[in-house]
Amino acid sequence: MNMRYAKIQILLLGLIVCGCSSNIPIIKAYPRPAKYQLYVSSAPPEIRAKFVASLSLYYQGKLDSAAISFVSLTAQDPNYWGSYYYLGLLNKDLGLFETAIGRFKEAAKLPVVEQALRSNIYLALGECWELTGEFADAKMHYRAAININPESVSARDSYNRVNRLLAQK
């Protein structure tokens, strides 16, 4: 088994040295969140495989395809919050903050078992409001995220940042 691993390493090194890797296209990808598996396990079993495929498209940076897939999922299961949440993330990534806020609000209306995931919805809402310059709304949503999940470092840091921005006004 070690010999096979060594052969693969030599092959890869040869490709790099020869410059064969220079023609490999680079796709912008998004890092998966630490709690990625929580998102997957939160999906209803009947749409889980399609949700995973949609997530894969999103994290590969194939936003158009991911958007189509997530919209299809909202039609298939309008009561699953995760599809709306990721559509919100997509819209936020594209700078469509008002649309993203609407998607996150839809997600917030639906039941979410994991409190860390529910908190992420409000964190994302806060980020959108902050990006639009509505710091009071951002602060309110960051506070909601902290109330839901007091261990959220991102929500606490964001809340403190917006608090400083509001104090400077």
Number of C-alpha atoms within 10 A of each C-alpha: 5 7 8 9 10 11 11 12 12 12 12 14 12 13 13 12 10 10 10 11 12 10 7 7 7 7 9 10 14 13 11 13 10 7 10 12 11 13 16 16 11 16 20 14 11 10 13 16 13 16 22 16 14 25 23 16 20 25 17 16 17 17 19 11 12 23 22 12 20 25 17 15 21 16 11 12 15 15 17 21 25 27 28 26 27 23 26 29 24 23 21 21 12 11 14 15 22 15 16 26 24 17 24 27 18 20 25 20 10 15 11 18 9 13 13 18 22 22 26 23 30 26 28 23 31 29 26 28 23 20 14 15 11 15 21 16 18 26 25 18 25 32 22 21 29 22 15 18 19 15 13 17 11 14 27 18 12 19 25 15 14 22 15 11 12 13 8 7 5
